[in-house]
Structures are given as C-alpha cells and as structure tokens.
Amino acid sequence: MSDHYTYRITWSAEDGEQVGLCAEFPSLSWLAPTPGEALSGIRRLVADCVDDMRTNGEPVPEPIADRAYSGKFMVRVPPETHRALAIRAAEQGVSMNRLVSARLAREG
C-alpha cells in the first residue's frame, strides 16, 4: 500500500498508546501499542477511506506532498507588530521578508 499522505505518530497520554494521524484526514486516527502498529493502522484506515470515497464518487484529498507551493502567503499582523518587525529588520540590515522568513524557518 503506497501513498503520498502525511503521517505522524505521537504518544497519547490519555489513551496510554501511540496514535497514528494523517494530516490530510484530520478526523481519522489509529491507536496501537507501538509506533509501527500505529503507522500501519492509520495507513490502512486512510486507504479504506480513500477507496470508499472513490466508490461513492466523492473528492479525495490531494496529498500535501504532491501540491505545488509558490513560497508566498499573506499574514495580517497588528500595526505595532509590523512596526517592531520593520525596526528589527532595519537594525539587522535585512529585509523584513528575510527576517520573518528566517524566524518562521526556526519555528518550523
């Protein structure tokens, strides 16, 4: 079973097990005692869901990995934040775009 969807395995303290998640199907999850079993479980569940969606003529989510990104997005911030970023960028001798991009890259 090969797909391009984005999976993540994390510990669920509430359930006391590993939980498998899929970013493109946020309503789905799979609990298992080990990370490998959680990954196998969520991948099977997603495959079953995709099969059902196709059978019923429903649109299937495009994998994030297969999407094209321009590298541009607009963010609205309060005027005070805009001013503070402009000052910091000027003090560092870089564009505000470069300053914000570098900060976002560290957070990602």
Backbone as XML, in Angstrom:
<?xml version="1.0"?>
<chain id="A" units="angstrom">
  <residue number="1" name="MET">
    <atom name="N" x="0.863" y="-1.178" z="0.000"/>
    <atom name="CA" x="0.000" y="0.000" z="0.000"/>
    <atom name="C" x="0.900" y="1.228" z="0.000"/>
  </residue>
  <residue number="2" name="SER">
    <atom name="N" x="0.959" y="1.939" z="-1.126"/>
    <atom name="CA" x="1.820" y="3.107" z="-1.245"/>
    <atom name="C" x="0.961" y="4.338" z="-1.460"/>
  </residue>
  <residue number="3" name="ASP">
    <atom name="N" x="1.233" y="5.365" z="-0.690"/>
    <atom name="CA" x="0.527" y="6.631" z="-0.879"/>
    <atom name="C" x="1.472" y="7.771" z="-0.534"/>
  </residue>
  <residue number="4" name="HIS">
    <atom name="N" x="1.038" y="8.982" z="-0.770"/>
    <atom name="CA" x="1.874" y="10.154" z="-0.528"/>
    <atom name="C" x="1.343" y="11.007" z="0.614"/>
  </residue>
  <residue number="5" name="TYR">
    <atom name="N" x="0.462" y="10.481" z="1.421"/>
    <atom name="CA" x="-0.112" y="11.270" z="2.501"/>
    <atom name="C" x="0.891" y="11.515" z="3.620"/>
  </residue>
  <residue number="6" name="THR">
    <atom name="N" x="0.591" y="12.489" z="4.457"/>
    <atom name="CA" x="1.482" y="12.924" z="5.530"/>
    <atom name="C" x="1.042" y="12.310" z="6.848"/>
  </residue>
  <residue number="7" name="TYR">
    <atom name="N" x="1.870" y="11.415" z="7.382"/>
    <atom name="CA" x="1.540" y="10.704" z="8.606"/>
    <atom name="C" x="2.415" y="11.170" z="9.763"/>
  </residue>
  <residue number="8" name="ARG">
    <atom name="N" x="1.861" y="11.070" z="10.945"/>
    <atom name="CA" x="2.604" y="11.397" z="12.160"/>
    <atom name="C" x="2.178" y="10.414" z="13.237"/>
  </residue>
  <residue number="9" name="ILE">
    <atom name="N" x="3.129" y="9.975" z="14.025"/>
    <atom name="CA" x="2.846" y="9.098" z="15.156"/>
    <atom name="C" x="3.237" y="9.862" z="16.409"/>
  </residue>
  <residue number="10" name="THR">
    <atom name="N" x="2.374" y="9.858" z="17.389"/>
    <atom name="CA" x="2.645" y="10.552" z="18.641"/>
    <atom name="C" x="2.084" y="9.749" z="19.800"/>
  </residue>
  <residue number="11" name="TRP">
    <atom name="N" x="2.561" y="10.012" z="20.987"/>
    <atom name="CA" x="2.089" y="9.332" z="22.186"/>
    <atom name="C" x="0.827" y="10.010" z="22.693"/>
  </residue>
  <residue number="12" name="SER">
    <atom name="N" x="-0.189" y="9.217" z="23.029"/>
    <atom name="CA" x="-1.407" y="9.733" z="23.631"/>
    <atom name="C" x="-1.405" y="9.337" z="25.102"/>
  </residue>
  <residue number="13" name="ALA">
    <atom name="N" x="-1.102" y="10.297" z="25.974"/>
    <atom name="CA" x="-1.097" y="10.031" z="27.415"/>
    <atom name="C" x="-2.498" y="9.640" z="27.886"/>
  </residue>
  <residue number="14" name="GLU">
    <atom name="N" x="-3.493" y="10.246" z="27.291"/>
    <atom name="CA" x="-4.882" y="9.964" z="27.663"/>
    <atom name="C" x="-5.250" y="8.500" z="27.408"/>
  </residue>
  <residue number="15" name="ASP">
    <atom name="N" x="-4.791" y="7.964" z="26.276"/>
    <atom name="CA" x="-5.120" y="6.590" z="25.905"/>
    <atom name="C" x="-4.047" y="5.591" z="26.326"/>
  </residue>
  <residue number="16" name="GLY">
    <atom name="N" x="-2.859" y="6.093" z="26.648"/>
    <atom name="CA" x="-1.772" y="5.204" z="27.023"/>
    <atom name="C" x="-1.254" y="4.376" z="25.857"/>
  </residue>
  <residue number="17" name="GLU">
    <atom name="N" x="-1.373" y="4.929" z="24.639"/>
    <atom name="CA" x="-0.918" y="4.221" z="23.439"/>
    <atom name="C" x="-0.380" y="5.227" z="22.440"/>
  </residue>
  <residue number="18" name="GLN">
    <atom name="N" x="0.255" y="4.690" z="21.410"/>
    <atom name="CA" x="0.686" y="5.507" z="20.281"/>
    <atom name="C" x="-0.546" y="5.806" z="19.434"/>
  </residue>
  <residue number="19" name="VAL">
    <atom name="N" x="-0.569" y="6.981" z="18.832"/>
    <atom name="CA" x="-1.684" y="7.328" z="17.951"/>
    <atom name="C" x="-1.124" y="7.723" z="16.587"/>
  </residue>
  <residue number="20" name="GLY">
    <atom name="N" x="-1.691" y="7.116" z="15.553"/>
    <atom name="CA" x="-1.320" y="7.434" z="14.185"/>
    <atom name="C" x="-2.289" y="8.465" z="13.635"/>
  </residue>
  <residue number="21" name="LEU">
    <atom name="N" x="-1.759" y="9.495" z="12.994"/>
    <atom name="CA" x="-2.565" y="10.579" z="12.443"/>
    <atom name="C" x="-2.186" y="10.812" z="10.983"/>
  </residue>
  <residue number="22" name="CYS">
    <atom name="N" x="-3.107" y="11.397" z="10.235"/>
    <atom name="CA" x="-2.854" y="11.750" z="8.841"/>
    <atom name="C" x="-3.318" y="13.192" z="8.642"/>
  </residue>
  <residue number="23" name="ALA">
    <atom name="N" x="-2.393" y="14.072" z="8.233"/>
    <atom name="CA" x="-2.707" y="15.497" z="8.098"/>
    <atom name="C" x="-3.845" y="15.757" z="7.117"/>
  </residue>
  <residue number="24" name="GLU">
    <atom name="N" x="-3.918" y="14.987" z="6.038"/>
    <atom name="CA" x="-4.956" y="15.204" z="5.029"/>
    <atom name="C" x="-6.324" y="14.674" z="5.462"/>
  </residue>
  <residue number="25" name="PHE">
    <atom name="N" x="-6.354" y="13.846" z="6.492"/>
    <atom name="CA" x="-7.606" y="13.293" z="7.033"/>
    <atom name="C" x="-7.624" y="13.541" z="8.538"/>
  </residue>
  <residue number="26" name="PRO">
    <atom name="N" x="-7.814" y="14.785" z="8.968"/>
    <atom name="CA" x="-7.687" y="15.125" z="10.393"/>
    <atom name="C" x="-8.700" y="14.446" z="11.305"/>
  </residue>
  <residue number="27" name="SER">
    <atom name="N" x="-9.771" y="13.927" z="10.766"/>
    <atom name="CA" x="-10.770" y="13.269" z="11.613"/>
    <atom name="C" x="-10.435" y="11.805" z="11.884"/>
  </residue>
  <residue number="28" name="LEU">
    <atom name="N" x="-9.393" y="11.271" z="11.233"/>
    <atom name="CA" x="-9.025" y="9.872" z="11.404"/>
    <atom name="C" x="-7.838" y="9.723" z="12.344"/>
  </residue>
  <residue number="29" name="SER">
    <atom name="N" x="-7.847" y="8.640" z="13.130"/>
    <atom name="CA" x="-6.705" y="8.304" z="13.977"/>
    <atom name="C" x="-6.721" y="6.805" z="14.232"/>
  </residue>
  <residue number="30" name="TRP">
    <atom name="N" x="-5.561" y="6.278" z="14.667"/>
    <atom name="CA" x="-5.449" y="4.841" z="14.946"/>
    <atom name="C" x="-4.583" y="4.654" z="16.176"/>
  </residue>
  <residue number="31" name="LEU">
    <atom name="N" x="-5.125" y="3.998" z="17.188"/>
    <atom name="CA" x="-4.387" y="3.718" z="18.414"/>
    <atom name="C" x="-3.753" y="2.336" z="18.351"/>
  </residue>
  <residue number="32" name="ALA">
    <atom name="N" x="-2.523" y="2.225" z="18.853"/>
    <atom name="CA" x="-1.820" y="0.943" z="18.874"/>
    <atom name="C" x="-0.723" y="1.015" z="19.945"/>
  </residue>
  <residue number="33" name="PRO">
    <atom name="N" x="-0.268" y="-0.143" z="20.402"/>
    <atom name="CA" x="0.767" y="-0.136" z="21.446"/>
    <atom name="C" x="2.150" y="0.297" z="20.966"/>
  </residue>
  <residue number="34" name="THR">
    <atom name="N" x="2.449" y="0.164" z="19.678"/>
    <atom name="CA" x="3.772" y="0.537" z="19.173"/>
    <atom name="C" x="3.640" y="1.552" z="18.031"/>
  </residue>
  <residue number="35" name="PRO">
    <atom name="N" x="4.696" y="2.345" z="17.789"/>
    <atom name="CA" x="4.644" y="3.297" z="16.674"/>
    <atom name="C" x="4.438" y="2.608" z="15.323"/>
  </residue>
  <residue number="36" name="GLY">
    <atom name="N" x="5.087" y="1.479" z="15.103"/>
    <atom name="CA" x="4.931" y="0.770" z="13.832"/>
    <atom name="C" x="3.510" y="0.304" z="13.598"/>
  </residue>
  <residue number="37" name="GLU">
    <atom name="N" x="2.879" y="-0.203" z="14.655"/>
    <atom name="CA" x="1.490" y="-0.656" z="14.523"/>
    <atom name="C" x="0.549" y="0.528" z="14.309"/>
  </residue>
  <residue number="38" name="ALA">
    <atom name="N" x="0.855" y="1.661" z="14.958"/>
    <atom name="CA" x="0.018" y="2.856" z="14.767"/>
    <atom name="C" x="0.120" y="3.352" z="13.330"/>
  </residue>
  <residue number="39" name="LEU">
    <atom name="N" x="1.346" y="3.323" z="12.768"/>
    <atom name="CA" x="1.523" y="3.752" z="11.379"/>
    <atom name="C" x="0.813" y="2.804" z="10.415"/>
  </residue>
  <residue number="40" name="SER">
    <atom name="N" x="0.981" y="1.516" z="10.622"/>
    <atom name="CA" x="0.297" y="0.539" z="9.756"/>
    <atom name="C" x="-1.209" y="0.702" z="9.833"/>
  </residue>
  <residue number="41" name="GLY">
    <atom name="N" x="-1.715" y="0.910" z="11.040"/>
    <atom name="CA" x="-3.156" y="1.049" z="11.229"/>
    <atom name="C" x="-3.732" y="2.280" z="10.556"/>
  </residue>
  <residue number="42" name="ILE">
    <atom name="N" x="-3.074" y="3.436" z="10.736"/>
    <atom name="CA" x="-3.613" y="4.657" z="10.121"/>
    <atom name="C" x="-3.496" y="4.599" z="8.609"/>
  </residue>
  <residue number="43" name="ARG">
    <atom name="N" x="-2.434" y="3.972" z="8.094"/>
    <atom name="CA" x="-2.300" y="3.853" z="6.639"/>
    <atom name="C" x="-3.407" y="2.969" z="6.057"/>
  </residue>
  <residue number="44" name="ARG">
    <atom name="N" x="-3.733" y="1.872" z="6.730"/>
    <atom name="CA" x="-4.841" y="1.011" z="6.262"/>
    <atom name="C" x="-6.163" y="1.757" z="6.330"/>
  </residue>
  <residue number="45" name="LEU">
    <atom name="N" x="-6.380" y="2.486" z="7.429"/>
    <atom name="CA" x="-7.622" y="3.233" z="7.596"/>
    <atom name="C" x="-7.776" y="4.288" z="6.502"/>
  </residue>
  <residue number="46" name="VAL">
    <atom name="N" x="-6.708" y="5.013" z="6.202"/>
    <atom name="CA" x="-6.751" y="6.017" z="5.135"/>
    <atom name="C" x="-7.031" y="5.350" z="3.790"/>
  </residue>
  <residue number="47" name="ALA">
    <atom name="N" x="-6.374" y="4.232" z="3.517"/>
    <atom name="CA" x="-6.595" y="3.521" z="2.248"/>
    <atom name="C" x="-8.054" y="3.089" z="2.121"/>
  </residue>
  <residue number="48" name="ASP">
    <atom name="N" x="-8.625" y="2.580" z="3.200"/>
    <atom name="CA" x="-10.041" y="2.177" z="3.179"/>
    <atom name="C" x="-10.941" y="3.386" z="2.937"/>
  </residue>
  <residue number="49" name="CYS">
    <atom name="N" x="-10.614" y="4.495" z="3.583"/>
    <atom name="CA" x="-11.407" y="5.713" z="3.423"/>
    <atom name="C" x="-11.329" y="6.227" z="1.982"/>
  </residue>
  <residue number="50" name="VAL">
    <atom name="N" x="-10.128" y="6.216" z="1.405"/>
    <atom name="CA" x="-9.947" y="6.656" z="0.017"/>
    <atom name="C" x="-10.738" y="5.749" z="-0.930"/>
  </residue>
  <residue number="51" name="ASP">
    <atom name="N" x="-10.686" y="4.436" z="-0.694"/>
    <atom name="CA" x="-11.453" y="3.503" z="-1.523"/>
    <atom name="C" x="-12.944" y="3.810" z="-1.443"/>
  </residue>
  <residue number="52" name="ASP">
    <atom name="N" x="-13.451" y="4.030" z="-0.225"/>
    <atom name="CA" x="-14.869" y="4.357" z="-0.049"/>
    <atom name="C" x="-15.228" y="5.662" z="-0.755"/>
  </residue>
  <residue number="53" name="MET">
    <atom name="N" x="-14.372" y="6.665" z="-0.628"/>
    <atom name="CA" x="-14.646" y="7.958" z="-1.260"/>
    <atom name="C" x="-14.710" y="7.799" z="-2.782"/>
  </residue>
  <residue number="54" name="ARG">
    <atom name="N" x="-13.762" y="7.052" z="-3.331"/>
    <atom name="CA" x="-13.756" y="6.839" z="-4.787"/>
    <atom name="C" x="-14.996" y="6.069" z="-5.235"/>
  </residue>
  <residue number="55" name="THR">
    <atom name="N" x="-15.368" y="5.035" z="-4.475"/>
    <atom name="CA" x="-16.550" y="4.236" z="-4.795"/>
    <atom name="C" x="-17.806" y="5.095" z="-4.811"/>
  </residue>
  <residue number="56" name="ASN">
    <atom name="N" x="-17.865" y="6.061" z="-3.891"/>
    <atom name="CA" x="-19.047" y="6.912" z="-3.775"/>
    <atom name="C" x="-18.943" y="8.190" z="-4.600"/>
  </residue>
  <residue number="57" name="GLY">
    <atom name="N" x="-17.894" y="8.316" z="-5.406"/>
    <atom name="CA" x="-17.744" y="9.491" z="-6.266"/>
    <atom name="C" x="-17.417" y="10.763" z="-5.515"/>
  </residue>
  <residue number="58" name="GLU">
    <atom name="N" x="-16.875" y="10.641" z="-4.308"/>
    <atom name="CA" x="-16.518" y="11.819" z="-3.512"/>
    <atom name="C" x="-15.099" y="12.259" z="-3.864"/>
  </residue>
  <residue number="59" name="PRO">
    <atom name="N" x="-14.815" y="13.550" z="-3.727"/>
    <atom name="CA" x="-13.451" y="14.014" z="-3.995"/>
    <atom name="C" x="-12.488" y="13.498" z="-2.921"/>
  </residue>
  <residue number="60" name="VAL">
    <atom name="N" x="-11.321" y="13.053" z="-3.363"/>
    <atom name="CA" x="-10.300" y="12.522" z="-2.460"/>
    <atom name="C" x="-9.265" y="13.623" z="-2.209"/>
  </residue>
  <residue number="61" name="PRO">
    <atom name="N" x="-8.896" y="13.872" z="-0.946"/>
    <atom name="CA" x="-7.899" y="14.915" z="-0.670"/>
    <atom name="C" x="-6.580" y="14.678" z="-1.400"/>
  </residue>
  <residue number="62" name="GLU">
    <atom name="N" x="-6.028" y="15.737" z="-1.952"/>
    <atom name="CA" x="-4.723" y="15.653" z="-2.604"/>
    <atom name="C" x="-3.647" y="15.621" z="-1.520"/>
  </residue>
  <residue number="63" name="PRO">
    <atom name="N" x="-2.673" y="14.746" z="-1.642"/>
    <atom name="CA" x="-1.593" y="14.717" z="-0.650"/>
    <atom name="C" x="-0.841" y="16.046" z="-0.596"/>
  </residue>
  <residue number="64" name="ILE">
    <atom name="N" x="-0.508" y="16.491" z="0.594"/>
    <atom name="CA" x="0.241" y="17.733" z="0.770"/>
    <atom name="C" x="1.546" y="17.675" z="-0.011"/>
  </residue>
  <residue number="65" name="ALA">
    <atom name="N" x="2.200" y="16.519" z="-0.017"/>
    <atom name="CA" x="3.491" y="16.361" z="-0.699"/>
    <atom name="C" x="3.385" y="16.560" z="-2.206"/>
  </residue>
  <residue number="66" name="ASP">
    <atom name="N" x="2.209" y="16.362" z="-2.770"/>
    <atom name="CA" x="2.028" y="16.486" z="-4.213"/>
    <atom name="C" x="1.560" y="17.875" z="-4.643"/>
  </residue>
  <residue number="67" name="ARG">
    <atom name="N" x="1.266" y="18.745" z="-3.691"/>
    <atom name="CA" x="0.786" y="20.085" z="-4.010"/>
    <atom name="C" x="1.953" y="21.002" z="-4.370"/>
  </residue>
  <residue number="68" name="ALA">
    <atom name="N" x="1.678" y="21.962" z="-5.229"/>
    <atom name="CA" x="2.685" y="22.960" z="-5.594"/>
    <atom name="C" x="2.512" y="24.181" z="-4.690"/>
  </residue>
  <residue number="69" name="TYR">
    <atom name="N" x="3.627" y="24.722" z="-4.244"/>
    <atom name="CA" x="3.603" y="25.893" z="-3.377"/>
    <atom name="C" x="4.404" y="27.017" z="-4.022"/>
  </residue>
  <residue number="70" name="SER">
    <atom name="N" x="3.863" y="28.230" z="-3.969"/>
    <atom name="CA" x="4.510" y="29.381" z="-4.585"/>
    <atom name="C" x="5.606" y="29.963" z="-3.700"/>
  </residue>
  <residue number="71" name="GLY">
    <atom name="N" x="5.543" y="29.689" z="-2.407"/>
    <atom name="CA" x="6.500" y="30.289" z="-1.487"/>
    <atom name="C" x="6.030" y="31.635" z="-0.956"/>
  </residue>
  <residue number="72" name="LYS">
    <atom name="N" x="4.800" y="32.026" z="-1.324"/>
    <atom name="CA" x="4.248" y="33.300" z="-0.866"/>
    <atom name="C" x="2.938" y="33.045" z="-0.130"/>
  </residue>
  <residue number="73" name="PHE">
    <atom name="N" x="2.761" y="33.752" z="0.986"/>
    <atom name="CA" x="1.471" y="33.800" z="1.655"/>
    <atom name="C" x="1.380" y="35.111" z="2.417"/>
  </residue>
  <residue number="74" name="MET">
    <atom name="N" x="0.169" y="35.592" z="2.605"/>
    <atom name="CA" x="-0.037" y="36.879" z="3.263"/>
    <atom name="C" x="-0.438" y="36.640" z="4.714"/>
  </residue>
  <residue number="75" name="VAL">
    <atom name="N" x="0.168" y="37.407" z="5.603"/>
    <atom name="CA" x="-0.141" y="37.320" z="7.017"/>
    <atom name="C" x="-0.510" y="38.709" z="7.512"/>
  </residue>
  <residue number="76" name="ARG">
    <atom name="N" x="-1.612" y="38.822" z="8.206"/>
    <atom name="CA" x="-2.004" y="40.101" z="8.792"/>
    <atom name="C" x="-1.545" y="40.129" z="10.247"/>
  </residue>
  <residue number="77" name="VAL">
    <atom name="N" x="-0.923" y="41.220" z="10.623"/>
    <atom name="CA" x="-0.451" y="41.399" z="11.991"/>
    <atom name="C" x="-0.904" y="42.776" z="12.473"/>
  </residue>
  <residue number="78" name="PRO">
    <atom name="N" x="-0.954" y="42.970" z="13.789"/>
    <atom name="CA" x="-1.295" y="44.303" z="14.294"/>
    <atom name="C" x="-0.224" y="45.323" z="13.862"/>
  </residue>
  <residue number="79" name="PRO">
    <atom name="N" x="-0.609" y="46.591" z="13.691"/>
    <atom name="CA" x="0.338" y="47.622" z="13.261"/>
    <atom name="C" x="1.583" y="47.702" z="14.155"/>
  </residue>
  <residue number="80" name="GLU">
    <atom name="N" x="1.421" y="47.486" z="15.449"/>
    <atom name="CA" x="2.562" y="47.544" z="16.367"/>
    <atom name="C" x="3.573" y="46.441" z="16.053"/>
  </residue>
  <residue number="81" name="THR">
    <atom name="N" x="3.072" y="45.249" z="15.703"/>
    <atom name="CA" x="3.951" y="44.134" z="15.346"/>
    <atom name="C" x="4.664" y="44.435" z="14.039"/>
  </residue>
  <residue number="82" name="HIS">
    <atom name="N" x="3.950" y="45.006" z="13.091"/>
    <atom name="CA" x="4.536" y="45.371" z="11.801"/>
    <atom name="C" x="5.681" y="46.368" z="12.028"/>
  </residue>
  <residue number="83" name="ARG">
    <atom name="N" x="5.418" y="47.375" z="12.847"/>
    <atom name="CA" x="6.432" y="48.388" z="13.141"/>
    <atom name="C" x="7.653" y="47.750" z="13.804"/>
  </residue>
  <residue number="84" name="ALA">
    <atom name="N" x="7.426" y="46.881" z="14.803"/>
    <atom name="CA" x="8.530" y="46.238" z="15.515"/>
    <atom name="C" x="9.370" y="45.376" z="14.572"/>
  </residue>
  <residue number="85" name="LEU">
    <atom name="N" x="8.720" y="44.668" z="13.668"/>
    <atom name="CA" x="9.451" y="43.850" z="12.697"/>
    <atom name="C" x="10.257" y="44.724" z="11.739"/>
  </residue>
  <residue number="86" name="ALA">
    <atom name="N" x="9.670" y="45.835" z="11.300"/>
    <atom name="CA" x="10.382" y="46.748" z="10.397"/>
    <atom name="C" x="11.617" y="47.324" z="11.085"/>
  </residue>
  <residue number="87" name="ILE">
    <atom name="N" x="11.492" y="47.686" z="12.347"/>
    <atom name="CA" x="12.629" y="48.221" z="13.102"/>
    <atom name="C" x="13.717" y="47.166" z="13.248"/>
  </residue>
  <residue number="88" name="ARG">
    <atom name="N" x="13.323" y="45.958" z="13.657"/>
    <atom name="CA" x="14.309" y="44.885" z="13.849"/>
    <atom name="C" x="15.017" y="44.559" z="12.530"/>
  </residue>
  <residue number="89" name="ALA">
    <atom name="N" x="14.267" y="44.511" z="11.435"/>
    <atom name="CA" x="14.878" y="44.229" z="10.131"/>
    <atom name="C" x="15.873" y="45.324" z="9.764"/>
  </residue>
  <residue number="90" name="ALA">
    <atom name="N" x="15.501" y="46.588" z="9.981"/>
    <atom name="CA" x="16.405" y="47.698" z="9.674"/>
    <atom name="C" x="17.660" y="47.623" z="10.538"/>
  </residue>
  <residue number="91" name="GLU">
    <atom name="N" x="17.503" y="47.310" z="11.804"/>
    <atom name="CA" x="18.658" y="47.199" z="12.703"/>
    <atom name="C" x="19.602" y="46.076" z="12.276"/>
  </residue>
  <residue number="92" name="GLN">
    <atom name="N" x="19.054" y="45.013" z="11.716"/>
    <atom name="CA" x="19.873" y="43.878" z="11.292"/>
    <atom name="C" x="20.368" y="44.019" z="9.856"/>
  </residue>
  <residue number="93" name="GLY">
    <atom name="N" x="19.872" y="45.049" z="9.163"/>
    <atom name="CA" x="20.303" y="45.289" z="7.794"/>
    <atom name="C" x="19.779" y="44.264" z="6.804"/>
  </residue>
  <residue number="94" name="VAL">
    <atom name="N" x="18.584" y="43.742" z="7.079"/>
    <atom name="CA" x="17.961" y="42.773" z="6.175"/>
    <atom name="C" x="16.548" y="43.242" z="5.853"/>
  </residue>
  <residue number="95" name="SER">
    <atom name="N" x="15.965" y="42.646" z="4.835"/>
    <atom name="CA" x="14.573" y="42.977" z="4.521"/>
    <atom name="C" x="13.662" y="42.358" z="5.582"/>
  </residue>
  <residue number="96" name="MET">
    <atom name="N" x="12.497" y="42.928" z="5.709"/>
    <atom name="CA" x="11.530" y="42.365" z="6.652"/>
    <atom name="C" x="11.151" y="40.952" z="6.211"/>
  </residue>
  <residue number="97" name="ASN">
    <atom name="N" x="11.068" y="40.725" z="4.915"/>
    <atom name="CA" x="10.756" y="39.396" z="4.399"/>
    <atom name="C" x="11.799" y="38.379" z="4.857"/>
  </residue>
  <residue number="98" name="ARG">
    <atom name="N" x="13.074" y="38.738" z="4.747"/>
    <atom name="CA" x="14.154" y="37.829" z="5.151"/>
    <atom name="C" x="14.105" y="37.571" z="6.663"/>
  </residue>
  <residue number="99" name="LEU">
    <atom name="N" x="13.857" y="38.617" z="7.446"/>
    <atom name="CA" x="13.769" y="38.476" z="8.903"/>
    <atom name="C" x="12.654" y="37.511" z="9.286"/>
  </residue>
  <residue number="100" name="VAL">
    <atom name="N" x="11.463" y="37.730" z="8.751"/>
    <atom name="CA" x="10.307" y="36.896" z="9.095"/>
    <atom name="C" x="10.500" y="35.481" z="8.576"/>
  </residue>
  <residue number="101" name="SER">
    <atom name="N" x="11.021" y="35.333" z="7.367"/>
    <atom name="CA" x="11.261" y="34.003" z="6.807"/>
    <atom name="C" x="12.228" y="33.211" z="7.681"/>
  </residue>
  <residue number="102" name="ALA">
    <atom name="N" x="13.282" y="33.836" z="8.136"/>
    <atom name="CA" x="14.259" y="33.157" z="9.000"/>
    <atom name="C" x="13.634" y="32.742" z="10.328"/>
  </residue>
  <residue number="103" name="ARG">
    <atom name="N" x="12.806" y="33.616" z="10.881"/>
    <atom name="CA" x="12.142" y="33.283" z="12.153"/>
    <atom name="C" x="11.158" y="32.125" z="11.976"/>
  </residue>
  <residue number="104" name="LEU">
    <atom name="N" x="10.420" y="32.136" z="10.879"/>
    <atom name="CA" x="9.481" y="31.041" z="10.627"/>
    <atom name="C" x="10.227" y="29.718" z="10.419"/>
  </residue>
  <residue number="105" name="ALA">
    <atom name="N" x="11.357" y="29.783" z="9.740"/>
    <atom name="CA" x="12.135" y="28.568" z="9.494"/>
    <atom name="C" x="12.622" y="27.959" z="10.810"/>
  </residue>
  <residue number="106" name="ARG">
    <atom name="N" x="12.974" y="28.786" z="11.778"/>
    <atom name="CA" x="13.410" y="28.271" z="13.086"/>
    <atom name="C" x="12.264" y="27.630" z="13.844"/>
  </residue>
  <residue number="107" name="GLU">
    <atom name="N" x="11.044" y="28.149" z="13.662"/>
    <atom name="CA" x="9.877" y="27.638" z="14.382"/>
    <atom name="C" x="9.370" y="26.331" z="13.790"/>
  </residue>
  <residue number="108" name="GLY">
    <atom name="N" x="9.575" y="26.144" z="12.461"/>
    <atom name="CA" x="9.032" y="25.001" z="11.744"/>
    <atom name="C" x="9.688" y="23.748" z="12.154"/>
  </residue>
</chain>
